[in-house]
Amino acid sequence: MNSRIAIFSLCTFLFAPLSFASGDETPKFSLPLDCTGDTRCFLQNLMDMDLSPRTRDPLCSGATYNGHKGTDIRVRDIPTMQKGVPVLAMANGVVLRIRDGVDDKLVRTKAERIKLSGIECGNGMVIDHGKFGDSRWTSQICHMAKGSLRVKRGSKIKRGQIIGMIGLSGATQFPHVHVSLRANGKLRDLLTDAAPTKKPTNKCNKQISNQLLTPEALTELQQMNSPILSSGFSDSPMNGKTIMQGKV
């Protein structure tokens, strides 16, 4: 998608600090979609690691755009989404903030993007995963289906629990979930555990790291890191719209 993802603009809530027993310096996250069965997933947009007007994704693959604050994991097309694709909690935690009620609609024009100012994330939530080492970790999940959220603010959740369904809410141009991770409020890349910076650098990790990922998540991400959504033959010209509609 070509619109920047914005974080929720919500009030600060008072809550009791979480204390998950762990000697790890970082949490381990599973994926927000089950991509091991019939549902095939794809990495679409990665985090923009350069805070200047330039762009750089963590793997130096060109798969980002200026200001993108997370990782987009998509399904192939709208018919796949319409079958029902559950969104899963990536780790144990407590729901801090939540939004529902934003319509599911592909954003195609500048005017449509302007109307979504401040709610680009669409329907989603922020989850507190507790403190690991010196950092408190949160995940933000965006673009879930309207009315599909199964938790509320303050709900305790477990890794792999269904928290809603994939949708097209917010600034979306394809069915996906957007994931942003933060340590003490600062962005960290899911794939490499690196933080965006303003300092010019040519350094890239080149491959996905296991620093923030469960072994299963690492394997799934390595397998889905392909730009090919589909292959086959058609008796008429194809474009992005027909592919999105599953007409291939």
C-alpha positions in Angstrom: 0.0 0.0 0.0 1.1 3.6 -0.6 -0.3 5.2 2.5 1.7 5.6 5.7 0.5 3.6 8.6 -0.2 5.8 11.6 -0.2 4.7 15.2 -3.4 5.0 17.2 -4.0 8.5 18.6 -5.6 7.4 21.9 -5.5 8.5 25.5 -3.0 7.0 27.9 -4.6 4.5 30.2 -3.5 3.5 33.7 -2.8 -0.2 34.0 -1.0 -2.5 36.4 2.5 -3.3 35.0 2.8 -6.8 33.6 5.5 -9.1 35.0 6.0 -12.2 32.8 8.5 -14.6 34.2 11.4 -14.7 31.7 15.1 -14.5 31.7 15.2 -13.5 28.0 16.3 -10.1 26.9 13.7 -10.0 24.2 10.3 -11.8 23.7 9.8 -14.4 21.0 6.9 -13.7 18.6 4.9 -16.1 16.5 3.1 -14.9 13.4 -0.3 -13.2 13.4 -1.6 -15.5 10.6 -1.5 -19.3 10.4 0.3 -19.8 7.1 1.0 -23.5 7.5 -2.3 -24.8 6.2 -4.4 -24.0 3.2 -3.9 -20.2 3.6 -0.7 -19.1 1.8 0.9 -15.9 3.1 3.3 -13.4 1.5 5.6 -10.7 2.9 4.6 -7.5 1.1 6.1 -4.4 2.7 8.9 -4.4 5.2 9.8 -1.6 7.7 11.5 1.5 6.4 14.7 1.5 8.4 15.8 5.0 7.3 14.1 7.9 9.2 15.3 10.4 6.6 13.4 11.0 3.3 15.4 8.0 1.9 14.0 4.5 2.2 15.8 1.2 3.1 14.2 -2.0 4.2 16.0 -4.3 6.7 16.9 -6.9 4.0 17.9 -4.4 1.3 15.3 -5.9 -1.0 13.5 -2.7 -1.9 10.3 -3.9 -0.3 9.3 -0.8 1.6 8.2 2.9 1.2 9.0 6.0 3.0 7.8 6.0 6.6 6.4 2.5 6.8 6.4 1.5 10.4 6.2 -2.2 10.4 5.8 -5.5 8.5 2.9 -6.3 6.1 1.9 -10.0 5.8 -0.8 -10.5 3.2 -3.0 -13.2 1.8 -3.2 -13.7 -2.0 -6.5 -12.0 -2.8 -10.0 -10.9 -1.6 -11.7 -14.3 -2.1 -9.1 -15.9 0.2 -9.8 -13.2 2.8 -13.6 -13.7 2.4 -13.2 -17.4 3.4 -12.2 -16.1 6.8 -8.6 -15.8 7.9 -8.1 -15.6 11.7 -5.6 -13.1 13.2 -3.7 -14.6 16.1 -2.0 -13.1 19.1 1.8 -13.2 18.6 2.7 -13.7 22.2 1.0 -13.7 25.7 -0.1 -10.2 26.9 -2.8 -7.8 27.8 -4.8 -5.6 25.4 -4.0 -2.0 26.0 -6.0 -0.2 23.3 -8.5 -1.3 20.6 -10.4 0.1 17.7 -13.3 -1.3 15.8 -16.0 0.1 13.5 -13.9 1.2 10.5 -15.3 0.0 7.2 -13.5 -2.6 5.1 -12.7 -1.0 1.7 -9.8 -0.9 -0.7 -8.3 2.6 -0.8 -7.8 3.7 -4.4 -7.7 7.5 -4.4 -6.0 10.3 -2.6 -9.4 11.6 -1.4 -10.1 8.2 0.2 -6.7 8.3 2.0 -7.4 11.8 3.3 -10.7 10.6 4.9 -8.8 8.0 6.8 -6.3 10.5 8.3 -5.7 9.5 11.9 -7.2 6.0 11.5 -5.0 4.6 8.8 -4.5 1.5 11.0 -8.2 0.7 10.7 -9.5 -1.9 13.1 -6.9 -3.3 15.4 -5.2 -3.2 18.8 -2.1 -2.6 20.8 -1.0 -5.5 23.1 1.4 -5.2 26.1 3.7 -8.3 26.2 5.4 -7.3 29.4 9.0 -6.5 30.3 12.0 -8.4 29.0 15.4 -7.2 30.1 15.2 -3.4 30.4 12.4 -3.0 27.8 8.6 -3.3 27.8 7.4 -4.7 24.6 4.2 -4.0 22.7 2.7 -5.2 19.4 0.3 -3.3 17.2 -2.0 -5.2 14.7 -3.8 -3.2 12.0 -6.4 -3.7 9.2 -8.6 -6.3 10.8 -12.2 -6.9 9.6 -14.9 -4.6 10.9 -16.8 -6.3 13.8 -14.4 -9.2 14.0 -12.4 -8.3 17.0 -12.9 -10.9 19.8 -11.1 -9.2 22.7 -11.6 -5.9 24.5 -9.3 -3.5 26.4 -7.9 -5.2 29.4 -8.3 -8.8 28.0 -5.6 -11.2 28.9 -4.6 -13.2 25.8 -2.4 -16.2 25.0 -0.1 -16.8 22.1 -2.0 -18.2 19.1 -5.4 -17.1 20.4 -7.8 -15.8 17.7 -8.2 -12.0 18.3 -10.1 -11.2 15.1 -10.1 -11.7 11.3 -8.1 -10.3 8.5 -9.8 -7.5 6.7 -9.5 -4.3 4.6 -10.0 -1.6 7.1 -8.0 1.6 7.2 -5.4 2.6 4.5 -5.3 -0.7 2.7 -4.8 -1.7 -1.0 -4.7 -5.5 -0.4 -5.9 -7.9 2.3 -3.2 -8.1 5.0 -2.2 -7.4 8.6 0.3 -4.8 9.5 2.5 -5.5 12.5 4.5 -2.9 14.5 6.7 -3.9 17.4 7.9 -1.4 20.0 10.4 -1.7 22.9 9.9 1.1 25.4 7.8 2.8 22.8 10.5 2.7 20.1 10.0 0.8 16.9 11.9 -2.5 16.4 11.8 -4.6 13.2 10.2 -8.0 13.5 12.5 -9.6 11.0 15.9 -8.4 12.3 15.3 -6.7 15.8 16.9 -3.6 14.4 15.6 0.0 15.0 15.1 2.7 12.3 17.8 5.4 12.3 18.5 8.7 10.7 22.2 7.9 10.2 23.1 6.9 6.6 24.1 3.3 6.4 24.5 0.6 3.8 24.3 -2.1 6.4 21.7 -4.8 5.8 21.0 -8.0 7.5 20.4 -9.8 4.2 18.5 -12.5 5.9 15.8 -12.9 8.6 17.0 -13.2 12.1 15.7 -15.5 14.9 16.2 -12.8 17.5 12.5 -11.9 17.9 10.9 -14.9 16.3 10.0 -18.4 17.4 11.6 -21.2 15.4 8.3 -21.9 13.7 7.8 -18.2 12.8 11.3 -18.0 11.4 10.7 -21.0 9.2 7.4 -19.7 7.9 8.8 -16.3 7.1 11.7 -17.8 5.2 9.3 -19.9 3.1 6.9 -17.0 2.3 9.6 -14.5 1.3 8.6 -14.7 -2.4 7.3 -11.9 -4.7 5.2 -14.3 -6.8 1.5 -14.3 -5.7 0.3 -16.7 -8.4 1.2 -18.3 -11.7 -0.8 -19.8 -14.5 -2.5 -18.9 -17.8 -5.3 -16.5 -18.7 -7.3 -15.9 -21.9 -7.5 -12.2 -21.2 -5.2 -9.4 -20.1 -4.4 -9.4 -16.4 -3.9 -6.5 -14.0 -3.7 -5.9 -10.2 -7.5 -5.6 -9.9 -8.3 -8.9 -11.5 -5.6 -10.7 -9.5 -6.9 -9.1 -6.3 -10.4 -10.4 -7.2 -9.0 -13.9 -7.6 -9.6 -14.1 -11.4 -6.5 -16.0 -12.3 
